[in-house]
Amino acid sequence: MTTSKVKTDYNGWKNRQTWNVALWINNDYGLYQSAKEYVQSHPKERKLYAGFVKWAGLSDTSTPDNIKWNGSKLDYKRLNEMMRDLLN
């Protein structure tokens, strides 16, 4: 009998929380433009996503879907990559 590993990702992301914040940044024009501006002005920052959340004043808030912008379940490494990809 062969066992197969069940995928646990959410639409290509680690979980729903990470997918949701990435979705909002990439699909809300104002957030998208702000994120691009932040990445352009902080090209050497390693923690781009966390820096952006703080800079944009989102630290103590949630997405319209009630996901905290700085939640503990977020995949920060992947969100940093997503932020860098905004310039490509």
ROKOL-774603 format. One record per residue: residue in one letter; x, y, z of N, C-alpha, C in turn. Coordinates in steps of 0.001 Angstrom, whole numbers, plus 500000, padded with zeros to 6 digits. Each point is the difference from the previous one (the first is absolute). Last residue first. Layout:
BEGIN
<residuo->a, n.u->X, n.v->Y, n.w->Z, ca.u->X, ca.v->Y, ca.w->Z, c.u->X, c.v->Y, c.w->Z>
...
//
This chain:
BEGIN
<residuo->n, n.u->508688, n.v->543274, n.w->490545, ca.u->500265, ca.v->499297, ca.w->498729, c.u->498839, c.v->500079, c.w->499062>
<residuo->l, n.u->500148, n.v->501665, n.w->504591, ca.u->500777, ca.v->500866, ca.w->499100, c.u->500299, c.v->499344, c.w->498668>
<residuo->l, n.u->497702, n.v->497806, n.w->503640, ca.u->499162, ca.v->501119, ca.w->499545, c.u->500742, c.v->500882, c.w->499005>
<residuo->d, n.u->501911, n.v->496207, n.w->502469, ca.u->499473, ca.v->499747, ca.w->498652, c.u->499137, c.v->501132, c.w->499472>
<residuo->r, n.u->501696, n.v->499987, n.w->504477, ca.u->501085, ca.v->500236, ca.w->499044, c.u->499518, c.v->499839, c.w->498559>
<residuo->m, n.u->496959, n.v->498941, n.w->503426, ca.u->500242, ca.v->501444, ca.w->499960, c.u->501111, c.v->500323, c.w->499001>
<residuo->m, n.u->499068, n.v->495493, n.w->500857, ca.u->498912, ca.v->500614, ca.w->499233, c.u->500214, c.v->501496, c.w->499876>
<residuo->e, n.u->502941, n.v->497638, n.w->502759, ca.u->500241, ca.v->499680, ca.w->498587, c.u->498939, c.v->500650, c.w->499117>
<residuo->n, n.u->499398, n.v->500312, n.w->504616, ca.u->501145, ca.v->500827, ca.w->499602, c.u->500317, c.v->499780, c.w->498525>
<residuo->l, n.u->496758, n.v->497253, n.w->501889, ca.u->499472, ca.v->501344, ca.w->499777, c.u->501109, c.v->500978, c.w->499635>
<residuo->r, n.u->501179, n.v->495591, n.w->501170, ca.u->499330, ca.v->500016, ca.w->498698, c.u->499422, c.v->501384, c.w->499690>
<residuo->k, n.u->501943, n.v->499365, n.w->504228, ca.u->501026, ca.v->499791, ca.w->498971, c.u->499382, c.v->500096, c.w->498608>
<residuo->y, n.u->497164, n.v->500119, n.w->503805, ca.u->500692, ca.v->501266, ca.w->499741, c.u->501075, c.v->499862, c.w->498928>
<residuo->d, n.u->495432, n.v->497518, n.w->501348, ca.u->501297, ca.v->499528, ca.w->499495, c.u->500779, c.v->501239, c.w->499553>
<residuo->l, n.u->495906, n.v->499717, n.w->503873, ca.u->500457, ca.v->500417, ca.w->498679, c.u->501368, c.v->499415, c.w->499671>
<residuo->k, n.u->497391, n.v->499709, n.w->504206, ca.u->499943, ca.v->498868, ca.w->499073, c.u->500514, c.v->500337, c.w->498601>
<residuo->s, n.u->499555, n.v->503188, n.w->503727, ca.u->501056, ca.v->499026, ca.w->500297, c.u->500003, c.v->498813, c.w->499032>
<residuo->g, n.u->498260, n.v->505177, n.w->498783, ca.u->499635, ca.v->498784, ca.w->500713, c.u->501141, c.v->499008, c.w->500148>
<residuo->n, n.u->499109, n.v->504804, n.w->498173, ca.u->501230, ca.v->499541, ca.w->500641, c.u->499743, c.v->498730, c.w->500821>
<residuo->w, n.u->496493, n.v->502000, n.w->497520, ca.u->501121, ca.v->500288, ca.w->499107, c.u->501320, c.v->499523, c.w->500586>
<residuo->k, n.u->495113, n.v->497801, n.w->501061, ca.u->500935, ca.v->501005, ca.w->500507, c.u->501188, c.v->500149, c.w->499047>
<residuo->i, n.u->494924, n.v->498619, n.w->498709, ca.u->501299, ca.v->499352, ca.w->500181, c.u->500977, c.v->501082, c.w->500435>
<residuo->n, n.u->495146, n.v->500469, n.w->498595, ca.u->500317, ca.v->499798, ca.w->501415, c.u->501254, c.v->499158, c.w->500240>
<residuo->d, n.u->498099, n.v->501863, n.w->495805, ca.u->499577, ca.v->498633, ca.w->500294, c.u->500367, c.v->499577, c.w->501420>
<residuo->p, n.u->501269, n.v->504244, n.w->498124, ca.u->498535, ca.v->499979, ca.w->500045, c.u->499427, c.v->498590, c.w->500271>
<residuo->t, n.u->504803, n.v->500829, n.w->501968, ca.u->499448, ca.v->500127, ca.w->498652, c.u->498475, c.v->500073, c.w->500112>
<residuo->s, n.u->502656, n.v->501731, n.w->504238, ca.u->499778, ca.v->498750, ca.w->499272, c.u->499535, c.v->500308, c.w->498587>
<residuo->t, n.u->503103, n.v->502619, n.w->504286, ca.u->498755, ca.v->499892, ca.w->499250, c.u->499940, c.v->498654, c.w->499284>
<residuo->d, n.u->503687, n.v->502289, n.w->502535, ca.u->498937, ca.v->499581, ca.w->500918, c.u->498650, c.v->499870, c.w->499309>
<residuo->s, n.u->503980, n.v->501144, n.w->497405, ca.u->500435, ca.v->499085, ca.w->501059, c.u->498880, c.v->499480, c.w->500888>
<residuo->l, n.u->500389, n.v->503221, n.w->496007, ca.u->499090, ca.v->498856, ca.w->500033, c.u->500246, c.v->499060, c.w->501174>
<residuo->g, n.u->502220, n.v->504240, n.w->498013, ca.u->499072, ca.v->500164, ca.w->501112, c.u->498994, c.v->498868, c.w->500135>
<residuo->a, n.u->503891, n.v->500670, n.w->496896, ca.u->498666, ca.v->500326, ca.w->499488, c.u->498966, c.v->500174, c.w->501116>
<residuo->w, n.u->504520, n.v->498722, n.w->501001, ca.u->500058, ca.v->501270, ca.w->499272, c.u->498617, c.v->500461, c.w->499553>
<residuo->k, n.u->500470, n.v->495674, n.w->501961, ca.u->500226, ca.v->501058, ca.w->500990, c.u->499932, c.v->501375, c.w->499345>
<residuo->v, n.u->499718, n.v->496305, n.w->497170, ca.u->498825, ca.v->500017, ca.w->500877, c.u->500126, c.v->501114, c.w->501034>
<residuo->f, n.u->503716, n.v->499168, n.w->497199, ca.u->498890, ca.v->500635, ca.w->499285, c.u->498772, c.v->500125, c.w->500894>
<residuo->g, n.u->503704, n.v->497637, n.w->501654, ca.u->500293, ca.v->501422, ca.w->499901, c.u->498880, c.v->500762, c.w->499322>
<residuo->a, n.u->499759, n.v->495320, n.w->500145, ca.u->499788, ca.v->500557, ca.w->501340, c.u->500261, c.v->501505, c.w->500004>
<residuo->y, n.u->500911, n.v->497747, n.w->495940, ca.u->498578, ca.v->499956, ca.w->500326, c.u->499728, c.v->500640, c.w->501360>
<residuo->l, n.u->504558, n.v->499607, n.w->498478, ca.u->499182, ca.v->500958, ca.w->499257, c.u->498546, c.v->500004, c.w->500433>
<residuo->k, n.u->504732, n.v->498457, n.w->501781, ca.u->498646, ca.v->499691, ca.w->500462, c.u->499018, c.v->500978, c.w->499371>
<residuo->r, n.u->504571, n.v->500451, n.w->498909, ca.u->499792, ca.v->498549, ca.w->499956, c.u->498565, c.v->499623, c.w->500357>
<residuo->e, n.u->502230, n.v->504598, n.w->497636, ca.u->499352, ca.v->499491, ca.w->501208, c.u->499690, c.v->498515, c.w->499851>
<residuo->k, n.u->501900, n.v->503126, n.w->496669, ca.u->500901, ca.v->499080, ca.w->500706, c.u->499383, c.v->499414, c.w->501269>
<residuo->p, n.u->497739, n.v->503250, n.w->497005, ca.u->500464, ca.v->498853, ca.w->499207, c.u->500867, c.v->498990, c.w->500741>
<residuo->h, n.u->496555, n.v->504049, n.w->500769, ca.u->500719, ca.v->499186, ca.w->500993, c.u->500591, c.v->498755, c.w->499324>
<residuo->s, n.u->497328, n.v->503226, n.w->497630, ca.u->500738, ca.v->500889, ca.w->500888, c.u->500785, c.v->499255, c.w->501092>
<residuo->q, n.u->497277, n.v->497699, n.w->496750, ca.u->500925, ca.v->500843, ca.w->499252, c.u->500846, c.v->500866, c.w->500915>
<residuo->v, n.u->496556, n.v->497392, n.w->501893, ca.u->501090, ca.v->499133, ca.w->499525, c.u->501034, c.v->500823, c.w->499244>
<residuo->y, n.u->496094, n.v->502233, n.w->501400, ca.u->500812, ca.v->499598, ca.w->501142, c.u->501201, c.v->499169, c.w->499551>
<residuo->e, n.u->496808, n.v->501216, n.w->496772, ca.u->500750, ca.v->501179, ca.w->500448, c.u->500931, c.v->499631, c.w->501151>
<residuo->k, n.u->497012, n.v->496712, n.w->498521, ca.u->501056, ca.v->500239, ca.w->499009, c.u->500876, c.v->501176, c.w->500411>
<residuo->a, n.u->496249, n.v->499161, n.w->502644, ca.u->500992, ca.v->498933, ca.w->500171, c.u->501152, c.v->500178, c.w->499016>
<residuo->s, n.u->496318, n.v->502894, n.w->499607, ca.u->500757, ca.v->500286, ca.w->501225, c.u->501096, c.v->498968, c.w->500223>
<residuo->q, n.u->497026, n.v->499297, n.w->496432, ca.u->500866, ca.v->501151, ca.w->499714, c.u->500852, c.v->500360, c.w->501218>
<residuo->y, n.u->496802, n.v->496600, n.w->500574, ca.u->501008, ca.v->499580, ca.w->499035, c.u->500991, c.v->501133, c.w->499718>
<residuo->l, n.u->496209, n.v->500883, n.w->502637, ca.u->500989, ca.v->499200, ca.w->500728, c.u->501148, c.v->499592, c.w->499088>
<residuo->g, n.u->496423, n.v->502268, n.w->497959, ca.u->500698, ca.v->500874, ca.w->500943, c.u->501076, c.v->499265, c.w->500787>
<residuo->y, n.u->497177, n.v->497512, n.w->496996, ca.u->500895, ca.v->500915, ca.w->499302, c.u->500804, c.v->500882, c.w->500961>
<residuo->d, n.u->498314, n.v->495032, n.w->500800, ca.u->499470, ca.v->501300, ca.w->500393, c.u->500978, c.v->501042, c.w->499467>
<residuo->n, n.u->501013, n.v->495432, n.w->499391, ca.u->498753, ca.v->500293, ca.w->499294, c.u->499299, c.v->501280, c.w->500432>
<residuo->n, n.u->504225, n.v->497976, n.w->501796, ca.u->500104, ca.v->499905, ca.w->498545, c.u->498752, c.v->500429, c.w->499250>
<residuo->i, n.u->500208, n.v->499934, n.w->504814, ca.u->501077, ca.v->500870, ca.w->499521, c.u->500050, c.v->500004, c.w->498472>
<residuo->w, n.u->496922, n.v->497077, n.w->502088, ca.u->499630, ca.v->501398, ca.w->500175, c.u->501074, c.v->500937, c.w->499474>
<residuo->l, n.u->500900, n.v->495373, n.w->499960, ca.u->498914, ca.v->500319, ca.w->499068, c.u->499602, c.v->501468, c.w->500104>
<residuo->a, n.u->503069, n.v->498265, n.w->503090, ca.u->500627, ca.v->500156, ca.w->498684, c.u->498956, c.v->500390, c.w->498958>
<residuo->v, n.u->498478, n.v->498962, n.w->504303, ca.u->500701, ca.v->501291, ca.w->500006, c.u->500700, c.v->500240, c.w->498659>
<residuo->n, n.u->497731, n.v->495864, n.w->500460, ca.u->499086, ca.v->501129, ca.w->500082, c.u->500722, c.v->501335, c.w->499991>
<residuo->w, n.u->502429, n.v->495839, n.w->500096, ca.u->499350, ca.v->500219, ca.w->498700, c.u->499163, c.v->501267, c.w->500035>
<residuo->t, n.u->501831, n.v->498562, n.w->504039, ca.u->501041, ca.v->500528, ca.w->499117, c.u->499427, c.v->500331, c.w->498631>
<residuo->q, n.u->497088, n.v->497935, n.w->503057, ca.u->500393, ca.v->501319, ca.w->500494, c.u->501032, c.v->500649, c.w->499079>
<residuo->r, n.u->498545, n.v->495481, n.w->499247, ca.u->499016, ca.v->500998, ca.w->499595, c.u->500422, c.v->501405, c.w->500409>
<residuo->n, n.u->503984, n.v->496559, n.w->499322, ca.u->498712, ca.v->499931, ca.w->500688, c.u->499094, c.v->501132, c.w->499518>
<residuo->k, n.u->504254, n.v->498947, n.w->497880, ca.u->500077, ca.v->499116, ca.w->501161, c.u->498649, c.v->499804, c.w->500679>
<residuo->w, n.u->499980, n.v->501111, n.w->494770, ca.u->500570, ca.v->500647, ca.w->501173, c.u->499961, c.v->499031, c.w->501176>
<residuo->g, n.u->498039, n.v->499098, n.w->495681, ca.u->501421, ca.v->500214, ca.w->499778, c.u->500720, c.v->500671, c.w->501158>
<residuo->n, n.u->495338, n.v->498956, n.w->500285, ca.u->500165, ca.v->500740, ca.w->498747, c.u->501455, c.v->500351, c.w->499723>
<residuo->y, n.u->499912, n.v->497794, n.w->504195, ca.u->498753, ca.v->500686, ca.w->499691, c.u->500219, c.v->500875, c.w->498774>
<residuo->d, n.u->502404, n.v->495169, n.w->502308, ca.u->500080, ca.v->501431, ca.w->499703, c.u->498635, c.v->500545, c.w->499578>
<residuo->t, n.u->501451, n.v->495389, n.w->501159, ca.u->499385, ca.v->500786, ca.w->501058, c.u->500028, c.v->501494, c.w->499702>
<residuo->k, n.u->500201, n.v->494722, n.w->497497, ca.u->500404, ca.v->501403, ca.w->499965, c.u->499257, c.v->500768, c.w->501074>
<residuo->v, n.u->501311, n.v->494739, n.w->500223, ca.u->498881, ca.v->500899, ca.w->499751, c.u->500512, c.v->501439, c.w->500021>
<residuo->k, n.u->502585, n.v->495254, n.w->498783, ca.u->499990, ca.v->501138, ca.w->500910, c.u->498857, c.v->500934, c.w->499599>
<residuo->s, n.u->500160, n.v->494557, n.w->499268, ca.u->500295, ca.v->501277, ca.w->499357, c.u->499873, c.v->501109, c.w->501021>
<residuo->t, n.u->500969, n.v->494285, n.w->499700, ca.u->499399, ca.v->501133, ca.w->500700, c.u->500380, c.v->501272, c.w->499271>
<residuo->t, n.u->499441, n.v->494514, n.w->498587, ca.u->500753, ca.v->501242, ca.w->499899, c.u->499276, c.v->501090, c.w->500771>
<residuo->m, n.u->500232, n.v->494331, n.w->500203, ca.u->499169, ca.v->501174, ca.w->500000, c.u->500881, c.v->501245, c.w->500000>
//
